[in-house]
């Protein structure tokens, strides 16, 4: 009898283990997979795994090698000899980048005798970016020679390459003959820099020491330069200056002519990679609530038009292309239940093979959430896709509190993403249904739908949000007396705006780094081109009808007198995109009106939350608030 009891308890324990649900602690134990590259022989894949260490408040990193067909990974310490280095020329010259002091912005640089000064001296905008102040240093591309000589190909220029804040080695490339370097730069300074998106491709000739602008006629973004197997310069291009979310197209310079391979396709490109034979370009792009793999043919001088074909389809996101080996395309992939792993997709058989399985052991213990894609008719008669994420072991005969998830951007795709902060699997695992609408402004539903949000932040998009939650509230399993709205950035703006117009639909709100006051946002954000485009211009321009409409009708602070619902506000202290004052103004408005509210201030976090211990506190406060108010 005793043995039977022990066996029964053991089986019960195994069953309980298998029925775990995602928690903040489990989320911050998952490995974070990022590819490094395919080995020279094409047989193996090198990748890195970042493992959070909450106790030490950092993320540790390890590097592994694994066969591209899958197998057992092995940890390695050095992979330099295994992977072809695209930045090393045959003569040993190496392309790299460094930070160079150009302008004396710091007080101690301008006045060396006052070395203890912490003053900054600015004469123009671009005095801050993302989460740091301009110290007078700029990123420059260098050529490091075998003899130790270091050549700055941008000597003395007050411009960046790679572009700040997120640019890296993808911003420069050798020419096929290694006689020149092509790099990305926005050669504007100060206020002109802050109000423009006009990056160009520049070519530095090693023999003449001369630099040439290769894209002088395009006023928008030119980025991601690479050369095709036949030596044709290829890059991503947006047409309009100041519009950071413009349609992104693949451009190929062939026989002196620029060919737009995706001009006639109603979508926008995320990333791309050439096929080995140079006849096709593979690329990723959002489409109907997911990110998928596409291809487009390269016609050259043939009298045929480029044709885009979608290669993959499913409830997952193809987030990047690692490489192409024969009929296998290696990509990164995730979905609502799984963080990024590396997969191969066979172009002939159309079958997937998961190569890395970093988190499979953890997932085997966790009950997944279920998802459903719904289509709702909007108030202007359009069809809108809505992701619905249900709790583990969902029972349609029960009633569940429900959260309206408001995506940021405002023109970021809402797909099958996996976030280590806004994790919809985690929210559903805590017992909430999550409603995530592909409202106006999102790519993946055509350019017209994507652009509809510009200068209309508080217009049709708010009706889209309310349509999504109202339609879901008709379902018997949704507790319509326990609805909440949550979001970050533009999603945070959406929460502030909905708080003033929701007509008692919602019982609680959560806003992270949201825009509360469009006027003070215009006066303090760093990328002024963004507010110029989306708001229509400056709030003081009385002759600008579009701008005046934005500041009068779409400003959350103008509706704050209608607030009557508990609100939790998160904000980072070094968030220069949506500066800290936005959260402070909102919290003060709530407090002075006697509305239950809480302000979680993260002094050393930017627009995101990247430090493990802060992230755990963020998650804890998030769900604590929902338990208190919903």
C-alpha positions in Angstrom: 0.0 0.0 0.0 2.8 2.4 0.9 4.5 1.8 -2.5 1.2 2.4 -4.3 0.7 5.7 -2.4 4.3 6.9 -3.2 3.7 6.0 -6.9 0.4 7.9 -6.9 1.9 11.0 -5.3 4.8 10.8 -7.8 2.4 10.7 -10.8 0.4 13.5 -9.3 3.6 15.5 -9.0 4.5 14.9 -12.6 1.0 16.0 -13.6 1.3 19.2 -11.6 4.7 19.9 -13.1 3.3 19.5 -16.5 0.4 21.9 -15.6 2.7 24.9 -14.7 1.7 28.2 -16.3 4.0 31.0 -17.3 5.1 33.3 -14.5 7.4 36.4 -14.4 10.1 34.2 -12.7 9.8 31.5 -15.4 9.9 34.1 -18.2 13.1 35.5 -16.8 14.7 32.1 -16.8 14.3 31.6 -20.6 17.3 31.7 -22.8 17.4 34.4 -25.5 18.6 33.0 -28.8 20.5 35.1 -31.4 22.2 33.8 -34.5 25.8 34.7 -35.3 26.2 32.9 -38.7 26.7 29.8 -40.7 30.2 28.2 -40.9 32.3 28.4 -44.1 31.5 24.8 -45.0 27.7 25.4 -44.7 27.4 22.5 -42.3 27.0 24.2 -38.9 25.3 27.2 -37.3 26.9 29.4 -34.6 24.5 31.1 -32.2 24.5 32.9 -28.9 22.2 32.4 -25.9 21.7 35.1 -23.4 20.6 33.8 -19.9 19.2 36.3 -17.4 20.9 36.3 -14.0 18.4 38.1 -11.8 20.6 37.9 -8.7 23.4 39.7 -10.5 21.0 41.9 -12.4 22.6 41.1 -15.8 22.3 38.8 -18.8 25.1 36.3 -19.3 26.0 35.0 -22.7 27.3 31.7 -24.1 28.1 30.7 -27.7 27.3 27.3 -29.3 27.8 25.4 -32.5 25.2 23.0 -33.9 24.7 21.2 -37.3 22.3 23.2 -39.6 20.2 20.0 -39.9 19.8 19.9 -36.1 21.6 17.9 -33.4 23.4 18.3 -30.2 24.9 21.8 -29.6 28.4 22.3 -28.3 29.6 25.3 -26.4 32.6 27.1 -28.0 34.7 30.0 -27.0 36.1 31.2 -30.3 34.4 31.0 -33.7 36.4 33.6 -35.7 38.1 30.9 -37.8 34.8 29.1 -38.5 32.8 31.9 -40.1 33.7 34.0 -43.1 34.3 37.5 -42.0 32.5 39.9 -44.4 34.4 42.8 -42.9 37.9 41.4 -43.6 39.4 42.1 -47.0 41.8 39.6 -48.6 44.8 41.9 -47.8 43.9 41.8 -44.1 42.2 45.2 -43.9 39.2 45.1 -41.5 36.1 47.3 -41.5 35.0 48.4 -38.0 33.6 51.5 -36.2 34.6 53.6 -33.3 33.4 56.6 -31.4 35.3 59.8 -32.2 35.3 63.2 -30.3 34.5 65.9 -32.9 32.8 68.7 -31.0 33.5 70.2 -27.5 30.2 69.8 -25.9 31.2 69.0 -22.3 32.2 71.8 -20.1 35.4 70.1 -19.1 36.4 69.7 -22.8 35.8 73.4 -23.6 37.4 74.4 -20.3 40.2 71.9 -19.5 41.1 73.8 -16.4 37.6 73.0 -15.0 38.0 69.3 -15.1 35.3 68.6 -12.4 32.6 70.4 -14.4 29.6 68.3 -15.5 28.1 71.0 -17.7 26.9 70.5 -21.3 26.9 73.3 -23.9 24.5 73.0 -26.8 23.9 75.3 -29.7 21.3 73.1 -31.6 19.0 70.2 -31.3 20.1 66.6 -31.4 21.5 67.3 -27.9 20.0 64.0 -26.7 19.0 60.8 -28.4 17.1 57.8 -27.0 18.7 57.6 -23.6 21.9 59.6 -23.7 23.0 63.2 -24.1 25.3 64.2 -27.0 28.8 64.4 -25.7 30.3 65.6 -29.0 31.3 62.1 -30.0 30.2 60.5 -33.3 30.4 56.9 -34.7 32.8 56.7 -37.6 33.7 53.8 -39.9 37.4 52.8 -39.7 39.7 50.6 -41.8 42.1 48.7 -39.5 45.2 47.6 -41.4 47.5 44.6 -40.5 50.4 47.0 -39.7 48.3 48.6 -37.0 47.4 51.7 -39.0 43.8 52.9 -38.4 42.1 54.9 -41.1 39.0 57.0 -40.2 37.1 57.3 -43.5 34.9 60.1 -42.1 37.7 62.2 -40.5 36.5 65.3 -38.9 32.8 64.8 -39.9 30.1 65.6 -37.2 28.0 62.7 -38.5 27.3 59.1 -37.4 27.9 55.8 -39.1 26.6 53.5 -37.8 23.5 55.5 -37.1 22.5 56.1 -33.5 21.0 54.7 -31.4 20.6 51.2 -32.8 22.8 51.0 -35.9 25.6 48.5 -36.1 27.8 46.8 -38.6 24.9 46.4 -41.0 25.4 50.1 -41.8 28.6 49.5 -43.8 30.0 47.1 -46.3 33.0 46.4 -48.6 32.5 46.7 -52.3 33.0 43.4 -54.1 36.5 44.4 -55.3 37.4 45.8 -51.8 38.5 49.1 -53.4 35.7 51.1 -51.7 33.4 51.1 -48.7 29.7 51.9 -48.8 28.2 53.2 -45.5 25.0 54.7 -44.2 24.9 58.2 -42.7 22.6 61.1 -42.1 24.9 64.0 -43.0 22.9 66.6 -41.2 23.8 68.2 -37.9 21.9 69.6 -34.9 18.3 70.8 -35.5 18.4 69.7 -39.1 19.4 66.2 -38.0 16.5 66.1 -35.5 13.9 67.0 -38.0 15.0 64.7 -40.9 15.1 61.0 -41.7 17.3 61.5 -44.8 20.0 59.0 -44.5 22.0 58.3 -47.6 24.5 55.7 -48.9 28.0 57.0 -49.3 30.9 55.4 -51.1 34.5 56.0 -49.9 37.1 55.2 -52.5 40.3 53.9 -51.0 42.5 55.0 -53.9 41.2 58.5 -54.4 40.3 59.1 -50.7 37.1 60.7 -52.1 33.5 60.2 -50.8 30.5 60.1 -53.1 26.8 60.3 -52.2 25.2 57.4 -54.0 21.6 58.3 -53.2 21.4 62.1 -53.4 18.0 62.2 -55.0 16.1 60.2 -52.3 14.9 62.4 -49.4 13.9 59.5 -47.0 15.8 56.6 -45.4 18.4 54.6 -47.4 19.7 51.8 -45.2 21.1 48.2 -45.0 23.5 48.2 -48.0 24.7 44.8 -49.3 26.0 43.6 -52.7 24.3 40.8 -54.6 26.3 37.7 -55.7 26.7 39.5 -59.1 28.0 42.6 -57.4 24.8 44.8 -57.6 24.4 47.3 -54.7 21.1 46.5 -52.9 19.5 48.4 -50.0 16.2 49.3 -48.3 14.6 52.7 -49.1 11.8 54.9 -47.8 10.8 57.7 -50.1 9.6 60.6 -47.8 11.7 62.7 -45.5 10.5 62.8 -41.9 8.3 59.7 -42.2 9.9 56.9 -40.3 7.2 54.4 -41.0 7.0 54.9 -44.8 6.8 51.9 -47.1 10.2 50.1 -47.1 11.2 48.8 -50.5 14.1 46.7 -51.9 16.2 48.7 -54.4 18.8 47.1 -56.7 21.3 49.3 -58.7 21.8 47.4 -61.9 23.7 48.8 -64.9 23.5 52.3 -63.4 19.7 52.0 -63.0 17.8 51.7 -59.7 15.2 49.0 -59.8 12.5 48.9 -57.1 11.7 45.2 -56.7 8.7 45.7 -54.3 7.2 48.9 -55.7 4.0 47.2 -56.9 3.6 45.1 -53.8 1.2 46.5 -51.1 3.4 46.0 -48.1 6.6 47.0 -46.4 9.9 45.0 -46.0 11.6 44.3 -42.7 14.8 42.5 -43.8 16.2 40.7 -46.8 18.9 38.4 -48.1 20.0 37.4 -51.6 19.8 33.8 -53.0 23.2 32.3 -53.7 22.6 32.5 -57.5 21.5 36.1 -57.4 18.1 35.4 -59.1 15.9 36.0 -56.0 15.8 38.1 -52.9 14.2 36.5 -49.8 12.7 38.9 -47.3 10.5 39.2 -44.2 7.4 41.4 -43.9 4.3 41.7 -41.8 1.1 40.3 -43.3 -2.3 40.0 -41.7 -1.2 39.8 -38.0 2.0 37.8 -38.5 5.5 38.2 -40.1 6.2 35.8 -42.9 9.0 34.8 -45.4 8.6 36.1 -49.0 10.6 36.1 -52.2 10.9 38.4 -55.2 12.6 37.6 -58.4 15.3 39.8 -59.8 14.6 40.4 -63.5 17.8 42.1 -64.5 17.4 43.4 -68.1 14.7 40.8 -68.9 11.4 42.2 -69.9 9.6 40.8 -66.9 8.3 42.5 -63.8 9.4 41.6 -60.3 6.8 39.3 -58.7 6.5 38.9 -54.9 5.5 35.5 -53.5 4.6 34.6 -49.9 6.5 31.5 -49.0 5.3 30.7 -45.4 2.1 31.0 -43.5 1.1 30.2 -40.0 0.5 31.4 -36.4 4.1 32.5 -35.9 6.5 35.3 -36.8 9.6 34.8 -39.1 11.6 37.6 -37.5 14.9 37.4 -39.5 16.9 35.5 -42.1 20.1 33.9 -40.9 21.2 32.5 -44.3 20.3 30.4 -47.3 22.0 26.9 -47.8 20.7 25.2 -51.0 17.0 24.7 -50.5 17.1 25.6 -46.8 16.4 29.1 -45.6 17.6 29.5 -41.9 15.4 32.0 -40.0 14.6 33.1 -36.5 11.0 32.3 -35.5 8.7 32.8 -32.5 5.0 32.8 -31.6 2.8 33.8 -28.6 3.9 30.7 -26.7 7.6 30.5 -27.6 10.5 32.8 -27.5 12.9 33.1 -30.5 14.5 29.9 -31.8 16.3 29.2 -35.1 14.5 27.1 -37.7 15.2 26.0 -41.3 12.5 26.1 -44.0 12.8 23.8 -47.0 11.8 25.7 -50.1 10.9 22.5 -52.0 9.1 20.4 -49.4 7.7 23.4 -47.5 8.6 21.8 -44.2 10.0 23.3 -41.1 12.8 22.0 -39.0 13.6 23.4 -35.5 17.4 23.6 -35.2 17.9 25.2 -31.7 15.8 24.0 -28.8 17.1 26.2 -26.0 13.9 26.5 -24.1 12.2 23.2 -24.9 12.7 21.7 -21.4 11.0 24.8 -19.8 8.2 24.7 -22.3 7.5 21.0 -21.6 6.5 22.0 -18.1 4.2 24.9 -19.1 0.7 24.7 -20.3 0.4 26.8 -23.4 -2.2 29.5 -24.0 -4.6 29.1 -26.9 -5.1 31.8 -29.5 -7.7 32.7 -32.0 -7.9 35.2 -34.9 -11.1 37.1 -35.3 -12.3 39.6 -37.8 -14.6 42.5 -36.7 -16.3 45.1 -38.8 -15.1 48.6 -37.8 -17.3 51.7 -37.6 -16.3 52.8 -41.1 -17.1 49.4 -42.6 -13.6 47.9 -42.8 -12.6 44.4 -41.7 -10.1 44.4 -38.7 -8.0 41.4 -37.6 -8.0 40.9 -33.8 -5.7 38.4 -32.0 -7.4 36.9 -28.9 -5.2 35.1 -26.4 -7.0 32.8 -23.9 -5.8 31.5 -20.5 -4.4 27.9 -20.3 -7.1 25.3 -19.9 -9.6 27.9 -21.1 -13.2 27.0 -20.2 -15.8 28.8 -22.3 -18.4 28.2 -19.6 -16.6 30.5 -17.2 -16.2 34.3 -17.2 -12.8 35.9 -17.4 -11.5 39.4 -16.8 -10.3 40.8 -20.2 -7.5 43.2 -21.2 -7.5 45.4 -24.3 -3.9 45.4 -25.5 -2.9 48.7 -27.2 0.1 48.3 -29.4 2.8 51.0 -29.7 4.6 52.5 -32.7 2.1 53.8 -33.6 2.9 52.0 -36.8 4.4 48.8 -35.4 2.9 45.5 -36.6 1.0 43.6 -34.0 1.9 40.0 -34.8 2.7 36.7 -33.1 5.4 38.4 -31.1 7.2 37.2 -28.0 8.2 39.9 -25.6 10.0 39.6 -22.2 7.9 42.5 -20.9 4.6 42.8 -22.8 4.3 39.1 -22.9 0.7 38.1 -23.8 1.3 34.5 -22.9 2.1 35.6 -19.4 -0.9 37.9 -19.1 -3.2 35.1 -20.3 -1.5 32.6 -17.9 -2.4 34.9 -15.0 -6.1 34.4 -15.9 -6.9 37.2 -18.3 -8.2 37.1 -21.8 -6.1 39.4 -24.0 -7.7 41.2 -26.9 -5.0 42.6 -29.4 -6.5 44.4 -32.4 -4.7 45.2 -35.6 -6.2 48.7 -35.5 -5.6 51.4 -38.0 -1.9 52.3 -38.4 -0.4 48.8 -38.5 1.6 47.3 -41.4 0.5 44.0 -42.8 -2.9 45.2 -44.1 -1.8 47.4 -47.0 -0.2 50.8 -47.2 -3.5 52.7 -46.9 -4.4 51.0 -43.6 -0.8 51.5 -42.3 -0.8 55.3 -43.1 -4.3 56.0 -41.8 -3.2 56.8 -38.3 -0.8 59.7 -39.2 -2.3 63.0 -37.9 -5.3 61.0 -36.7 -4.1 59.6 -33.4 -7.3 60.1 -31.6 -9.7 59.5 -34.5 -10.7 56.3 -36.2 -8.1 54.2 -34.3 -10.0 54.9 -31.1 -13.2 53.6 -32.6 -11.2 50.5 -33.7 -10.1 49.9 -30.1 -13.6 50.3 -28.8 -15.0 48.0 -31.6 -12.6 45.3 -30.6 -13.4 45.4 -26.9 -17.2 45.9 -27.5 -17.4 42.9 -29.9 -15.4 40.7 -27.5 -17.6 41.8 -24.5 -20.6 40.1 -26.3 -19.0 36.7 -25.7 -20.5 34.9 -22.7 -17.0 34.0 -21.4 -15.9 37.7 -21.2 -16.7 39.4 -17.9 -17.8 42.8 -19.2 -17.7 44.2 -15.7 -14.0 43.5 -15.5 -12.3 45.1 -18.5 -9.0 46.8 -18.5 -6.9 48.7 -21.1 -3.1 48.5 -21.2 -0.3 49.7 -23.5 3.1 51.3 -23.9 4.4 54.3 -26.0 1.6 55.0 -28.5 -0.2 52.3 -26.6 0.3 54.3 -23.5 -1.1 57.3 -25.3 -4.1 55.2 -26.2 -4.6 54.3 -22.6 -4.5 58.0 -21.6 -6.9 58.9 -24.4 -9.3 56.0 -23.8 -9.4 57.0 -20.1 -11.1 60.3 -21.2 -13.6 58.8 -23.6 -14.4 55.2 -22.5 -17.8 55.9 -21.0 -17.2 53.6 -18.1 -16.3 50.5 -20.2 -13.0 49.9 -18.4 -12.4 49.3 -14.7 -8.6 49.8 -14.8 -5.8 51.3 -17.0 -2.1 50.7 -17.2 0.2 53.0 -19.2 3.9 52.6 -19.8 6.0 55.5 -21.2 2.8 56.9 -22.8 2.4 60.3 -24.5 0.0 62.4 -22.2 0.5 66.0 -23.4 1.2 66.4 -27.1 2.4 70.0 -26.7 5.1 69.2 -24.1 5.9 66.0 -26.0 6.7 68.2 -29.1 8.9 70.4 -26.9 10.9 67.6 -25.3 11.2 64.6 -27.5 14.4 64.1 -29.5 13.3 62.9 -32.9 11.3 65.9 -33.9 10.7 64.5 -37.4 8.4 62.0 -35.8 6.2 64.6 -34.0 6.2 66.8 -37.1 4.9 64.0 -39.2 2.4 62.4 -36.9 1.1 65.6 -35.2 1.2 67.6 -38.4 3.7 70.2 -37.1 4.3 72.6 -34.2 1.6 73.5 -31.7 2.3 77.2 -32.1 1.7 77.2 -35.9 -1.8 78.7 -36.0 -1.9 78.5 -39.8 -1.4 74.7 -39.8 -4.9 73.2 -39.7 -3.7 69.6 -39.4 -1.5 70.5 -36.4 -4.2 72.6 -34.7 -6.7 69.8 -35.1 -4.2 67.3 -33.5 -3.4 69.5 -30.4 -7.1 70.5 -29.9 -8.9 67.2 -30.5 -6.3 64.4 -30.0 -4.5 65.6 -26.9 -5.1 63.3 -23.9 -4.5 66.1 -21.4 -7.5 67.9 -22.8 -9.7 65.0 -21.7 -8.2 64.5 -18.2 -11.2 66.1 -16.6 -13.2 63.0 -17.7 -10.9 60.6 -15.9 -12.7 58.5 -13.2 -10.9 55.1 -13.4 -7.8 53.7 -11.5 -4.6 54.0 -13.5 -1.1 52.6 -13.1 1.7 54.6 -14.7 5.2 53.3 -15.5 8.0 55.6 -16.8 11.7 55.4 -17.3 13.9 58.3 -16.1 16.2 58.3 -19.2 13.4 57.9 -21.8 14.2 60.7 -24.2 11.7 59.4 -26.9 8.7 60.0 -24.6 10.3 62.0 -21.8 9.6 61.4 -18.1 7.4 64.5 -17.8 4.7 62.7 -19.7 4.2 60.2 -17.0 4.6 62.7 -14.2 2.0 65.0 -15.7 -0.5 62.1 -16.0 0.2 60.9 -12.5 -0.2 64.3 -11.0 -3.5 64.9 -12.9 -4.9 61.6 -11.5 -3.7 62.3 -8.0 -5.0 65.8 -7.8 -8.4 64.5 -8.9 -8.5 61.9 -6.2 -8.3 59.0 -8.7 -6.6 55.8 -7.4 -3.3 55.8 -9.2 0.3 54.6 -8.8 3.5 55.8 -10.4 6.4 53.3 -10.9 9.5 55.3 -11.7 12.4 53.5 -13.2 15.3 56.1 -13.0 17.9 54.3 -15.1 15.6 52.7 -17.7 14.9 54.2 -21.1 11.8 53.6 -23.3 12.2 49.9 -22.4 12.9 47.9 -19.2 16.1 46.0 -19.8 17.6 45.3 -16.3 16.4 41.9 -14.9 15.5 43.1 -11.4 13.6 46.1 -12.7 11.8 43.8 -15.1 10.7 41.5 -12.3 9.5 44.5 -10.3 7.7 45.8 -13.5 5.9 42.4 -13.9 5.1 42.2 -10.2 3.6 45.7 -10.0 1.7 45.1 -13.3 -0.2 42.0 -12.0 -0.5 43.3 -8.4 -2.3 46.3 -9.8 -4.7 44.1 -11.9 -5.5 42.1 -8.8 -6.3 45.2 -6.9 -8.4 46.9 -9.5 -9.8 44.2 -11.8 
